[in-house]
Every structure is written in structure tokens, then in C-alpha cells.
Amino acid sequence: MNLNHKHLVQEQFDTDTRELAELAKALGHPARIMILRELLLRRVCVCGEIVEVLPLAQSTVSQHLKALKEAGLISGTVEGVKSCYCVNPEALKRLSKLLKPLFDWAENPNCC
């Protein structure tokens, strides 16, 4: 699929659907789920501490942090050699709101 066709296909979906897909994509790796869980437990975390709880190299953890940050799920600051990251509460609220209709349906499924 070329880039123009992919863009046209994306435009066929509403904003909420595209946003949910992007957030889900950012959560699509177990390491990213673990990073979010760790950040939620600690409230604020230094990247080096995250590396200690994951079976991954520093560079791999940094790639996962970058993906979560690009999706807006976390925010981070760099001070010298330290990078501090925390969960973006507004992004988690938005994710929850986008997922709610799916979970509401699951509570009272109406299917064949």
C-alpha cells in the first residue's frame, strides 16, 4: 500500500477511531504496558530505573519510551543525563473514554 492510499484509507475513519487506533498501537507491545504500569506505581520515574525492571537493553527501553511519548501517553523531561518520565493523566482519561463504548457493549452483548 503506498503512502497516498494509506492516507486516503485513514481519512475514511472518524477522528475518535483513528485516535484510538494510534493509542492502541502505542500500547501494542508488552514492554510498553510494563513501562506504563511502572510509571503509574512510581508516579515519576527516571529512565534508568525503568531499565532495571525490564529484561531489555537501555536503547530498547528508550525506543519504547519514545513511542509512548509520541502517542502522548507519557511526558518526559531531560536534565543532563537523566530523563524523567511520567504518565499523562489526560491521555489515559481520553483512552478510557474512547474504549468505554467497547466495554459497555461487552457488558450487554447483542450478537449472534
PyRosetta script that sets phi, psi and omega in degrees:
from pyrosetta import init, pose_from_sequence

init()
pose = pose_from_sequence("MNLNHKHLVQEQFDTDTRELAELAKALGHPARIMILRELLLRRVCVCGEIVEVLPLAQSTVSQHLKALKEAGLISGTVEGVKSCYCVNPEALKRLSKLLKPLFDWAENPNCC")
pose.set_psi(1, 125.4)
pose.set_omega(1, 179.7)
pose.set_phi(2, -78.7)
pose.set_psi(2, 166.4)
pose.set_omega(2, -175.1)
pose.set_phi(3, -61.1)
pose.set_psi(3, -40.7)
pose.set_omega(3, 179.6)
pose.set_phi(4, -64.4)
pose.set_psi(4, -42.8)
pose.set_omega(4, 179.3)
pose.set_phi(5, -64.5)
pose.set_psi(5, -42.3)
pose.set_omega(5, 179.0)
pose.set_phi(6, -60.5)
pose.set_psi(6, -42.1)
pose.set_omega(6, 179.2)
pose.set_phi(7, -63.2)
pose.set_psi(7, -42.1)
pose.set_omega(7, 179.1)
pose.set_phi(8, -64.5)
pose.set_psi(8, -40.4)
pose.set_omega(8, 178.2)
pose.set_phi(9, -63.7)
pose.set_psi(9, -43.3)
pose.set_omega(9, 178.6)
pose.set_phi(10, -58.0)
pose.set_psi(10, -39.1)
pose.set_omega(10, -178.5)
pose.set_phi(11, -65.7)
pose.set_psi(11, -17.9)
pose.set_omega(11, -179.4)
pose.set_phi(12, -75.2)
pose.set_psi(12, -11.0)
pose.set_omega(12, -178.7)
pose.set_phi(13, -106.3)
pose.set_psi(13, 147.9)
pose.set_omega(13, -179.5)
pose.set_phi(14, -70.0)
pose.set_psi(14, 165.7)
pose.set_omega(14, -175.3)
pose.set_phi(15, -59.0)
pose.set_psi(15, -44.7)
pose.set_omega(15, -179.6)
pose.set_phi(16, -61.5)
pose.set_psi(16, -41.4)
pose.set_omega(16, -179.6)
pose.set_phi(17, -64.4)
pose.set_psi(17, -43.5)
pose.set_omega(17, 178.9)
pose.set_phi(18, -65.9)
pose.set_psi(18, -40.6)
pose.set_omega(18, 180.0)
pose.set_phi(19, -64.0)
pose.set_psi(19, -44.8)
pose.set_omega(19, 178.3)
pose.set_phi(20, -62.0)
pose.set_psi(20, -40.2)
pose.set_omega(20, 178.8)
pose.set_phi(21, -62.2)
pose.set_psi(21, -40.7)
pose.set_omega(21, 179.4)
pose.set_phi(22, -66.9)
pose.set_psi(22, -42.0)
pose.set_omega(22, 178.2)
pose.set_phi(23, -66.0)
pose.set_psi(23, -41.8)
pose.set_omega(23, 178.3)
pose.set_phi(24, -63.2)
pose.set_psi(24, -39.5)
pose.set_omega(24, 178.0)
pose.set_phi(25, -61.1)
pose.set_psi(25, -42.3)
pose.set_omega(25, 179.3)
pose.set_phi(26, -64.3)
pose.set_psi(26, -28.1)
pose.set_omega(26, 179.3)
pose.set_phi(27, -92.4)
pose.set_psi(27, 4.6)
pose.set_omega(27, -171.9)
pose.set_phi(28, -78.2)
pose.set_psi(28, 18.2)
pose.set_omega(28, 177.1)
pose.set_phi(29, -135.7)
pose.set_psi(29, 135.6)
pose.set_omega(29, -178.2)
pose.set_phi(30, -56.5)
pose.set_psi(30, -33.7)
pose.set_omega(30, 179.8)
pose.set_phi(31, -63.2)
pose.set_psi(31, -36.3)
pose.set_omega(31, -179.2)
pose.set_phi(32, -70.2)
pose.set_psi(32, -36.4)
pose.set_omega(32, 175.0)
pose.set_phi(33, -63.2)
pose.set_psi(33, -44.2)
pose.set_omega(33, 179.4)
pose.set_phi(34, -63.5)
pose.set_psi(34, -39.9)
pose.set_omega(34, 177.9)
pose.set_phi(35, -61.8)
pose.set_psi(35, -46.9)
pose.set_omega(35, 178.9)
pose.set_phi(36, -60.5)
pose.set_psi(36, -44.5)
pose.set_omega(36, 179.1)
pose.set_phi(37, -59.2)
pose.set_psi(37, -45.1)
pose.set_omega(37, -179.6)
pose.set_phi(38, -63.0)
pose.set_psi(38, -43.5)
pose.set_omega(38, 178.6)
pose.set_phi(39, -64.3)
pose.set_psi(39, -38.0)
pose.set_omega(39, 178.1)
pose.set_phi(40, -65.0)
pose.set_psi(40, -37.7)
pose.set_omega(40, 178.6)
pose.set_phi(41, -68.2)
pose.set_psi(41, -40.5)
pose.set_omega(41, -174.1)
pose.set_phi(42, -93.2)
pose.set_psi(42, -16.4)
pose.set_omega(42, -177.5)
pose.set_phi(43, 74.2)
pose.set_psi(43, -47.0)
pose.set_omega(43, 175.1)
pose.set_phi(44, -137.9)
pose.set_psi(44, 141.6)
pose.set_omega(44, -174.7)
pose.set_phi(45, -145.3)
pose.set_psi(45, 143.9)
pose.set_omega(45, 173.8)
pose.set_phi(46, -91.7)
pose.set_psi(46, 139.2)
pose.set_omega(46, -176.0)
pose.set_phi(47, -50.1)
pose.set_psi(47, -42.2)
pose.set_omega(47, -179.4)
pose.set_phi(48, -58.3)
pose.set_psi(48, -34.8)
pose.set_omega(48, 178.2)
pose.set_phi(49, -70.3)
pose.set_psi(49, -32.2)
pose.set_omega(49, 177.6)
pose.set_phi(50, -67.4)
pose.set_psi(50, -40.6)
pose.set_omega(50, 179.8)
pose.set_phi(51, -59.2)
pose.set_psi(51, -34.4)
pose.set_omega(51, -178.4)
pose.set_phi(52, -65.1)
pose.set_psi(52, -26.5)
pose.set_omega(52, -176.8)
pose.set_phi(53, -100.4)
pose.set_psi(53, -2.3)
pose.set_omega(53, 179.3)
pose.set_phi(54, -115.9)
pose.set_psi(54, 144.7)
pose.set_omega(54, 179.1)
pose.set_phi(55, -84.2)
pose.set_psi(55, 46.5)
pose.set_omega(55, -175.2)
pose.set_phi(56, -132.1)
pose.set_psi(56, 156.4)
pose.set_omega(56, 176.9)
pose.set_phi(57, -69.8)
pose.set_psi(57, 156.1)
pose.set_omega(57, 178.7)
pose.set_phi(58, -53.0)
pose.set_psi(58, -44.2)
pose.set_omega(58, -177.2)
pose.set_phi(59, -64.7)
pose.set_psi(59, -35.5)
pose.set_omega(59, 178.9)
pose.set_phi(60, -69.8)
pose.set_psi(60, -43.1)
pose.set_omega(60, 177.4)
pose.set_phi(61, -60.7)
pose.set_psi(61, -41.1)
pose.set_omega(61, 179.1)
pose.set_phi(62, -61.7)
pose.set_psi(62, -38.5)
pose.set_omega(62, 177.6)
pose.set_phi(63, -64.0)
pose.set_psi(63, -40.9)
pose.set_omega(63, 179.4)
pose.set_phi(64, -68.6)
pose.set_psi(64, -39.8)
pose.set_omega(64, 176.4)
pose.set_phi(65, -61.5)
pose.set_psi(65, -40.6)
pose.set_omega(65, 179.0)
pose.set_phi(66, -61.5)
pose.set_psi(66, -43.6)
pose.set_omega(66, 179.7)
pose.set_phi(67, -63.5)
pose.set_psi(67, -42.0)
pose.set_omega(67, 178.7)
pose.set_phi(68, -66.4)
pose.set_psi(68, -37.8)
pose.set_omega(68, 179.3)
pose.set_phi(69, -68.6)
pose.set_psi(69, -43.2)
pose.set_omega(69, 179.1)
pose.set_phi(70, -61.9)
pose.set_psi(70, -32.5)
pose.set_omega(70, 178.0)
pose.set_phi(71, -78.6)
pose.set_psi(71, -10.6)
pose.set_omega(71, 179.6)
pose.set_phi(72, 86.3)
pose.set_psi(72, 3.4)
pose.set_omega(72, -178.1)
pose.set_phi(73, -73.8)
pose.set_psi(73, -25.5)
pose.set_omega(73, 175.6)
pose.set_phi(74, -132.2)
pose.set_psi(74, 161.2)
pose.set_omega(74, 172.1)
pose.set_phi(75, -125.6)
pose.set_psi(75, 159.1)
pose.set_omega(75, -177.1)
pose.set_phi(76, -153.9)
pose.set_psi(76, 155.7)
pose.set_omega(76, 176.0)
pose.set_phi(77, -130.2)
pose.set_psi(77, 149.9)
pose.set_omega(77, 178.2)
pose.set_phi(78, -116.8)
pose.set_psi(78, 123.1)
pose.set_omega(78, 177.2)
pose.set_phi(79, -126.8)
pose.set_psi(79, 103.0)
pose.set_omega(79, -176.7)
pose.set_phi(80, 65.0)
pose.set_psi(80, -121.3)
pose.set_omega(80, 179.9)
pose.set_phi(81, -94.8)
pose.set_psi(81, -3.3)
pose.set_omega(81, -179.1)
pose.set_phi(82, -96.8)
pose.set_psi(82, 137.0)
pose.set_omega(82, 173.6)
pose.set_phi(83, -118.2)
pose.set_psi(83, 121.2)
pose.set_omega(83, 178.3)
pose.set_phi(84, -104.3)
pose.set_psi(84, 132.4)
pose.set_omega(84, -180.0)
pose.set_phi(85, -126.8)
pose.set_psi(85, 148.5)
pose.set_omega(85, 173.4)
pose.set_phi(86, -146.4)
pose.set_psi(86, 159.9)
pose.set_omega(86, 179.3)
pose.set_phi(87, -72.0)
pose.set_psi(87, 140.2)
pose.set_omega(87, 175.5)
pose.set_phi(88, -88.3)
pose.set_psi(88, 104.7)
pose.set_omega(88, -175.7)
pose.set_phi(89, -61.0)
pose.set_psi(89, -34.4)
pose.set_omega(89, 179.8)
pose.set_phi(90, -65.5)
pose.set_psi(90, -36.9)
pose.set_omega(90, 178.8)
pose.set_phi(91, -67.6)
pose.set_psi(91, -38.7)
pose.set_omega(91, 177.9)
pose.set_phi(92, -68.2)
pose.set_psi(92, -37.0)
pose.set_omega(92, 175.8)
pose.set_phi(93, -62.9)
pose.set_psi(93, -41.8)
pose.set_omega(93, 179.6)
pose.set_phi(94, -64.3)
pose.set_psi(94, -44.5)
pose.set_omega(94, 178.1)
pose.set_phi(95, -59.2)
pose.set_psi(95, -44.2)
pose.set_omega(95, 178.5)
pose.set_phi(96, -60.5)
pose.set_psi(96, -43.4)
pose.set_omega(96, 179.6)
pose.set_phi(97, -64.0)
pose.set_psi(97, -40.4)
pose.set_omega(97, -179.7)
pose.set_phi(98, -69.6)
pose.set_psi(98, -31.5)
pose.set_omega(98, -179.5)
pose.set_phi(99, -84.2)
pose.set_psi(99, -21.8)
pose.set_omega(99, -175.0)
pose.set_phi(100, -51.4)
pose.set_psi(100, -45.9)
pose.set_omega(100, 179.9)
pose.set_phi(101, -59.5)
pose.set_psi(101, -34.0)
pose.set_omega(101, 178.3)
pose.set_phi(102, -67.8)
pose.set_psi(102, -43.1)
pose.set_omega(102, -179.8)
pose.set_phi(103, -72.2)
pose.set_psi(103, -34.8)
pose.set_omega(103, 175.7)
pose.set_phi(104, -60.4)
pose.set_psi(104, -43.3)
pose.set_omega(104, 179.4)
pose.set_phi(105, -63.6)
pose.set_psi(105, -39.6)
pose.set_omega(105, -178.2)
pose.set_phi(106, -64.3)
pose.set_psi(106, -27.6)
pose.set_omega(106, 177.6)
pose.set_phi(107, -68.9)
pose.set_psi(107, -27.6)
pose.set_omega(107, -179.0)
pose.set_phi(108, -140.4)
pose.set_psi(108, 67.2)
pose.set_omega(108, -175.2)
pose.set_phi(109, -62.7)
pose.set_psi(109, 143.2)
pose.set_omega(109, 179.4)
pose.set_phi(110, -132.1)
pose.set_psi(110, 79.2)
pose.set_omega(110, -176.7)
pose.set_phi(111, -140.5)
pose.set_psi(111, 176.2)
pose.set_omega(111, -176.2)
pose.set_phi(112, -70.8)
pose.dump_pdb("model.pdb")
